[in-house]
Amino acid sequence: MSYQITTNRDGDRNFYGNRGRRRGRGGNGNQSGGGPTPRSRLDAVDEEGDIDMGGGAGRQVHFNRYTPYGGGGGRRPYRGGPRGDRGGYRGNSSYQPPSTMSDRAGSSRNSLERLGLPLQRGGRRGSGNYNKDRHDERQRSVWYKIMIPYGREMGKDFILRSLTTECSVPFTPISFRLDGKMAIFNVEGWDTAEALMKVSRLVTAPSGFKMLVKATPSGPPMPQNLSPTILEQVKEVLNKRYNSELKTLNLTDFHNDPDFKAKKLYLPLNRQNVILSVIDLIGKTASEVVALDFTNNKLPNCDSISTLYTKTPKLKGLNLSKNYIRSEYDLDRIKDLNLQELILEGNPLCSQFKDKMSYVSAIRKRFPKVIKLDGLDLPPPIGFDVETHLELPKSKESFFVNDVVKTLVLRFIQEYFMVYDSNDRQQLLNAYHEQAFFSMFAVRKDNSRGPYLQEYLSESRNMIKVKGFERRSKLLKRGRLAVVSMLTTLPKTQHDPTSFCIDINHYSAQLLSFTVTGVFKEGDKSSPPVRSFTRVFVVVPVGDGLCIVNEQMCINNATVEQVQASFKSPTPTPSSSPSYPQPGPSGLTSSPVTGAPLVAVNSPSSLTVEQKKVMVEQFMKDSGMNSEWSAKCLEENAWNYEGAGQVFLELRKVGSIPMEAFTKS
């Protein structure tokens, strides 16, 4: 048998023998003619693309180059290459079996790339593509979660003692915890995680089984709520880092403080509970500080340090270098600080400016008194010595046009909310016009507190949330029956009259509009939530009273200040006392007003039999008299509920009311 080396038109060398030609895929083993199979074509190329000229040990298989115009009766082989490569495989014809699976995978990958065939996504375990992805993932990950199956049975002391003994790299376990039967802790760095995984199956547990160690990339361990013990440790570290002579505090790389590592604590300042606790301690123990250094603490923005303005009023220098602050607008959160020196180098925001002047301008816009930026002196700012902090006058709590309107509106409000807080809101039917309109919406303020407003959302006509015309129209209540029907579905309430603030929006002989704001307790729970409300009434005069033709109600959670200022004095229920409590700072009225069940207080001639009956029933509850004497008292006072109540109190004080008035059949 003879061999020869030829050079084709592409300049590639071919090495083959003349023992015969392959005749297609269906030939007789290695001696069949025709072109190679797709698999043999892929495997025929070694990793470097070289030709084996020597006679290596073992049997070698030789292939002929496929020639589309040559003989051979077999089927044409798979054309996997580019369009210009009309033939099959060109190049090496000597096949050397890979010595390892990884070599085979690498060889196949190179062959696929040369032939233009699609590569398998993701790769197999052990392939080059998979290993590259895993390597990139390790490079990206900083923290790793170490998991010990059945670690609960082994115990924390045994696990950490065994790992410390066997591990070739010193490590600090962070946030050790138990999750079911598994023990978990966090370590920093891939080298440490890899060294711990090598300890797997090297330690025999007390149960006789080998201890397994697994690792997976994770985020930084989330610290729990800082306990008093941890807060005391934080306080010691702050005291150690505080220079009392210069009044400076160095918080550089705070989470890597040796005292924290000695006690296996991980307290990064980019965690909300940690930074807030640290700033609170600074305000209590180092409020006189004039310079703070937050270098290298991975702060993503300035939200967490926005309270420095109130905690450190004398702060003049702030170092935020080597953090993750990305935008100049993040600095708006701390622009109230009266800074003279600021360091921001090492943050992504520094690379967002086209030149130094625009950078300085953006900083000076927020901190006009800065004279040193990133260690460089700036020219003195140009400005006027004007006092920037001005005391605004206190707002008035209530506004009335005149005393006549004040008396009329106060009586309306007191009577209305007494009925609203009662167990029967259907009595409010006479307060609304036959064709009245009503809408309600609920919204949660950013600075409010309390549970979700779920009870109000089904009827909320918030125009920002409700987009469809049909839905908006459905939520607009028309007619007094629809209005009162919806009011009866809302939770029970107890308003605080001392929190009311009243403003007259419009006043004329035919129309009156006013706004009432305040707070109320919701429901009959032992700890009911405190809600804030705003109600805008548009009323028209009817007889001696007022009738509602349009109302808008807004419900939201009360702010912290509103909750603290509300319900300072006990507020009786409508049926427990004939009068509302004395008003507070809102300045409603100076005389007690007896409760009345109706809002539209009409003249005696305009009252219906049903209205008089309701007034008698309410007077019976407030006075304790029977129906006969209650009706008599109201009739003698021209059905003036207030006047009847005053007369009753005066007669009872002198003992002029007979006992039969309180006898009920």
N, C-alpha and C positions, 0 to 999 in steps of 0.2 A: 504494500500500500504506500502511495506517495502523497506528500503534502505540498502545498504551494501557498504563497502569500501574494495576494493581489491588491491593487489599489483601485477603488471605484472612482466614479466621476466626482464624488464629493471630497475626495482626498482621504477617505477612511480605508483602513487596511482590513482585509478579510483573510481569515486563516481557516482552511477547510481541507478535508481529504477528498479522495476520489473513489471511496469505497462504494459509492452509490448515492442516488438522490432519494430524498423523502418523497413519497407520493401521496401526500394529504394526511388528514387527521386519522383516517381509518386504516393507516398502514400497519405493517407488522412491527410493532415495538419501535426500537430505536433505529431499525434498518429501513423503515418506511420512507418513501420519498415525499416530496412536497414541502411546503413551508412549515415552520414551527407553529405550535399552538400558542394562543395568547399568553398562557401561563409561562411557557418555556421562553417566550420572547422577553417577558418581564424579568425572569430569573437569570437570563443569559448575560445580563449586564452587571459587572461588579461595581462597587461603590465609586471607584476612581475612574472607571471607563477605560482601563488598560487591558492589554492582551496578554494572556498567559503563554509565554513562548517556551516554557520548560515542561518537562514531563513530570508533573507532581505525582506524589504517591497516590495510589488508588486509580480507579478507572475513571476516565474522562469521557464526556459526551461531546461530540462535535456536531455543529449545525451548518447547513448551507444557507447562504443569503437568499432570501426569496426574490425571484425575478419575475415580474408580472408577465413578461413575454416569453419566458422559458417553458420547458416541458413540464410534465407532471400532471397526472389526471385527477389529482385530488381537488377538493374545494378550496377556493381562495381563502387564505387566512384572514382574521379580523384586522381591519385597517383602523387602528386606534390612533395613529399619528396625525400630524397636521396635513392639510390638503396637499401641500407641495411634496410631501413624502409619500409618493404613490406606492412604493413598495412597503414591505413590512419592516422588520428590524434591520438597521444598518449599523455596522460597527463591529463589536466583538462577536465572535462565534464560539469562544471557549467559555464554558460554564464551570465555575468553581463553587461547589455548595458552601453556603455560609456556615461558619462554625458555631454561631449562636443565633438565637431567635432575634435578638436585637439587631445583629448584622443583617439578618434576612429582612427585617422590617425596614431598616435604613436603605438597603439595596432596592427593595420594592418601591419605596418612596421616591428614590432618585430616578428609577426607571419610569414611574408615572409622570414625574415632572418633565423628563426628556421627551416622552411620547405625547405629552399634552393631554393626558387622561385626567379626569377629575379625581381629586384627593378625598379620602374619607374624612368627614368632619369629626373633629374631636380626637381622632386617633384611638388606638387601643392602649391599654395599660402596658407601658414599656416602649411604646412608639415614641419617635422624636417629637411629634406634635403634642402628645399628651404630656410628656416630660417638660416641654417648654411652657405649656399652660400652667402646670403645677409650679414650676419655678417662678413664673410671673406672679402667681397668686401668693407665693411665700414672700416675694419681694414687697408686694402691696400690703400684706398683713403685718401688723405690729404686735397684736395681742393674740394669744392662743388659749383655748379652753382645754384643759387637761381633764380627762374623764377616767375614773377608776370603776369599772363594773363591780358590783357587790362590795363597794367601799364602805357602806354602812356597817357591814359585819366586821370588817377589819378595824375600824376606828381611825380617827384622825391622827392620833399619836403614832400608831404603827405605820400608817401610810407615809407620813412626812419623814419619819425616822428612816424607813427603808429606802425611800427615794433619795434622801440626802446622802445615804451611805453608798448607794450604787451608782448614782448619777455622776457622770464625769464633769459636769458643768455646775457650778454653784447657782442656785435659783432661789427666788423669793416667791412663795405661793401667795396669791392675792385673792381675797374673798372666798375662802374655803367654805363650802356648803354641801349639804346633802340633798339630793333630789331622788326620791324613791329609794332604791337600793344602791344608787350610784353616788360616788363622791366626786365633787367637781371643784376645781380651782383654776385660776388664771395665771399665766406667766407672760412675760414680755420678751419677744424676739423668737425668730425661727430656730436659731441655734439651741436655745434652751429647750424648746419644744421637741426638737429632734433628739436631743440627748435624753430627754425623759422617755420618749418612745422606745429608745434602745434598751431601756431597763425592763420593758415588758417581758414577762415570763422568766425573769431572773430572780424574782423574790417569791418565796413560798408563803402563802397566807396561813394564818392559824388553822383554817379549815382544811389545809392540805393541798389546795389548788394553787396554781400559779397566778400571780397578780398581773392583770392586763393593764396596759397604759395606752390610752388613745388620745389623740390631739386633733383639734380642728380650729381653723381661723375664727376669730371672734372680734367683736368690738371691745373697747375698754370696759372693764367691770364696772357695773353700776353700783355706786355706794348707797347704802341704806340711809335712813334718817340718822343724823348724827346724834349719838347718845351723849349723855352728860360726860361720860368717861372720854369719849373721842373729842368732845368740845374742850375739855380740860387739856388734852394733849395738843390740840390746835392752838390753844391759848399760850401754852408753854413755848411752842415753836414761834409764834408771833412775838412773844417777849424776847426770845433769843435773837430774832432778826431785827428788832427795833433798836435804832440808835437814839437814845434819849437826849444826847447832847446836840446832835444835828437835827433831830426830829425827822428822821427818814426811816422808811420801812422797806426792806428788800424782800420781795416775794418771788424772786427769780427761781424758776424750776421748782415750784413749791411742792409738787407731788413727789419729788425725788429727795426730799429732806432726809438726812440720815436717821433722825429720830423716828420718822414715819416708817422707814424701811426696817429699823430695828424691831418695831412692833408689828411689822407686816400690815401696815395701813396704806391704802392707796386713796389719796384725797386730792384729785385734780381740780384745779380752779375752773375748768370748763364744764363742770357739773353744777347745776343750778343750786342745789342744796348746800354744796361746799362753799361756793363763792359768796352766797348770801350770808351764810354763817360767819365767814371770815370778815366780810365788810361790817356785819353787825358787831363783831368783837372789836374791830378797829374803832368803830364809833364809841364803844364803851371804854376801851383801854388806851387808845392812841388817837383821840380826836384832834390833837394838836399837831398831827403829822403835816409836814409841808412838802414832802416828796415821797412818791410811791413808785415801786419798780415791779411791773408785772411781766418781765421778760420771760419768753419761752414757757408759756403756760397754755398754749393751744387755744386761746380765746377766739371763738368764731366771730364775735361781734362785741358791741359795747352795751348790750341790753342788761347784762348781769351786773355791771358796775355803774349803772345809771344813778344809784342811790348814794354815790360818793358825795354828791353835792350837799346832801343834808347831814352826812356822817362826818365829813372832813371839810369844814368851812374854810380852813386856812391852807388848803392844798394849793401849791403853786407849780409843782413839777410832777409830770406823769410819764413813765416809761412803758410803752406798750410794744416794744420791738419784739420781733421773731414770734409773732402770733399769726392767726389766720383771718385777720380783719380784711375783708375784700372790697368794701365800698366806702367812699368818703361819706356817704349818707349814714353809715353806722355811727359816725362821730356826732351826729345830731343828738344822740341819746346822752351825751356828756357835755354838750356845749354850754351848759350852765356853770361849769367849773371855771373859776377865774384863774386860768393857767397862764404862766409866763414861760414855761419850758415844756416841750412835748417831743417825744421820740417815737417814731412810727416805722423806722427802717426795718426791713425784714418781713413786712406785711404785704399781701398781694395788692392792696390798694395803691402802694407806692409806684407800681408799674403801669398804672392806668392814666398817667398824665403825660402829655406830649413833651413838656419841658418843665424846668424847675420853677419858672414864674407861675405857671398854672397850678402847680402843686402848692406853692406858698400861698397863692391867692385863695385856694380852696380851704386851706387850714386857717388862714387869717379871717375868712368869712365866718368861721365858727368860733374861733378863739382870737379876737382882735388884739388882745394884750400879749400874745406870744412874741417873745423876743429871741428865742433860741429854739430851732427846729432841727431835730436829728443831729444835735451837737454843733450846729453851725449858727453863728450869730446872724440875726436878721436886722434890717434897718428898723429904727423905731417906728411904730405905727403912727399914721396921721389921723387925728381925730379931734374931737372936742371933749373937754372935761365936763360931761353932763351926767348927772345922776341917772342911772339906768333903772333902778328899782323904785318904782312909784307906788304909793299906797292908794289903791282905788277906793272910792267911797263905798260904804256898805249899802247893799241893795235893800229897798223897802220890802217888807214881807207881805204887805197887802195894800191894795190901792182901791179906793172908793171915790166916786165922783162927788157925792155929798152925803149928808147924814140920812136923808130920806132913802136913797138907794141902799146905803149901808144897812139900815134897819130892815128893809124889805128883803135884801139878799141874804142877810144873816139868818133871818127867820126861816127862809126857804131852805137854806143849806142844813140847818140844824134839824128841821122837821124831815127833810128828805132822807138824810143819812141815818136818822133814828129808825125810820121804816125800812130802809135798805139793810140795816144790820139785824132786823128782827127775823123771826122764823117764817114770816109770810110777806114776801115781796109783791104779791098780787095786789096789795093795797096801793101800790104805786100806779095803778091804772089811771086814777084820777089826776096824777101828776103830769101825764103825757097827753098831748093833743091827739085827736082822732086820726090825723094824718101825719103823725110825728115820724122823723127819720132818726136812725141810730146806727152807729158803727163802732166796732171795737178792734183794737190791734194790740198785740203783745210783742215786746222786744226786750232783749237782754242787754243791759249796759255793760261796757267793759269794766267799770269799777264797781259793779254791783255784786252782791253775794246772795246766795240762797239757792233752793232747788230749781229744777227746770220748770218752765211755765207750760207744762203739758196740758193742764186743764183748760187753758185759754186758746190754744193753737187751732183747735177745730173751728172756732168762730172768728179767728184773727183775720182782719182785712188789711194786712200790711201790704201796701201797694208795691213794695219792692219784691216781696215774695209771691204775691198773687198776681199773675199776669193775665189770665184769661178774662174776657169781658163777662162771660156767663157766671164764672165763679165770683167775680167782684160784685156783680148784680145780686147774686144770691146772698152774699154776706151783708148786704145793705138792708137792714130791717126797716120795713115800712108799716106804719100803723101802730097804735099803742098796744094792741093785743100781741103782735109779733115782737115788739120791743120788750114788754114785761115778761113774755114767755121765755125769751132768751136770758133775761136777767135772773130768772128763777133757776136756770140751769148752772149758773156760776157758783163757785164755792161760797160757803158762808163766810162772813167777814165781821170784823170788829174794828172800826175806824178810830183813830186817835184825833179828836178835835183840836188838840193843842198843836198838832203838826200842820193844820190847814193854812194854806196861803191863798188868798183870793185877789184876783185882779179883774177889774171891770174893763172889758174890751170895747164895748159900745153901749151907749145909753140914749134912748129917745122915748117919747111918750108911747110909741107903738111897739118898740123892740128893745130887748136887753140881752147882752151877751157877756158872760163872765167865765173865768177859768178857775178851777179849784184843784190844788195839788196837795198831797199829803201822803200818809202811810196808813196801812191797815194790817191787822193780823188775819191770817187765812185759816179757816177750818176750826175744828173742835179738838185738835191734837194738844197734847201736853206741852209740846214745844212747836207752836205753829210758826210757819215762815212769815217774815215781815215783807210785804210788798209795797211798792211805791205806785202811785196813780196820778194821772192828770185827766181831768174831765172838763170838757168845754160845753157849756149849756147855752143854748139860744132859746129864750123864753119870751112869751107875750103876756100882758096883763089880762087876768080874768077875775072880775070882781075885786076882792081885796087881796087876791093872791096872784101866783104866777103859774103858767102852764108851759111845759117844754114842747117845743116844736122841732128841735134838732139837738143831737148830743153826740159827741165823740169821746170815747174812753180809751186811754192808753194805760196798760198794765206792764210793769217790769219789776225786777227785784230791787229792793232798797239798797242804797249804798251803806258802807260801814258807818259813816257819820250819821245817816238817817236812823239806822238801827240803834245806835248808841243814844241818840237824843229822843227817841220815841218812847211812849208809855212810861214816863217817869212817875206819873200818879195813876192809881187804879181807875179804870174807866168802867162804870157800871153798864150793864146791859139795859136796853130800853125798858124792860118790864120790871127792873129792880129798883128804879128810882124815878120820881116824877120829873126830874130835871137833869140836864146835861151838866157835866163838871165845869168848873170855872176855866176859861180859856187861858192858854199860855202866851208865848211871845207873839203869836200871830195877831193878837189884838182883835178877837172877834166881837165880843160883847162883854159888858161888865155886870150884867144881871142874869140870874138863872132863868132859863126859858123852859117851861114845862113841855114834855113830849107831846107830840100831836101825830096822829096816824096818817093824816092827809097832808099833801104838799100844797095843792091848789086850794088855799084857804079862801073860801067864798063867803059872801054875805048870807045871813040866815035864809033869805028868800030863794037863793040859788041852790041851796043844799037839797039833795034828794033824800028820800026816806032811807035809802040804803047807806048813804054817807053818814047820816045822823046815827044810824044803828051802829056803824063801825066806830064812830067817835065815842058813843056810850060804852061800847065794849072795851075800848082802850082806856077810857077814864075809870072804869071799874078796876082794871088791872093796876093802874097807877095809884088810885086812891084807896082801894080796898072796900069801897062802898058797894051796895047792891045796885042793880040796874035802875030801880025806881028813883033813888036819891041821886044817882049819877046823871040821869036824864034831867031831873029837876034842877040840878046845879048848872048844867049846860044851858038849859032853857032860860033860867033867870039871868044868865050872863050872855044872852043873845048868841049862843053857840060859839062863843069865843073861847077856844080851848085854853089859851094862856090866862085869860081873865078868870075863868072858872077854876083853874089850878091855883092861882094866887088867893082867891077867896077861900078855897078849901083849906089851904095851909094856914091862913089867918084864923079861921073858925076853929080848926083843930087845935091851934096853939092855945086859945082861950077856953077850950072845952065846950063849945057851943053846939057841937054836932051830937045829936042823940044816938044812943046805942042801936036803935032800930035801923039806923042808916047802914050799919055794918052787918046786919042780920040777913043772911041769904037763905032763901027758901029751897 
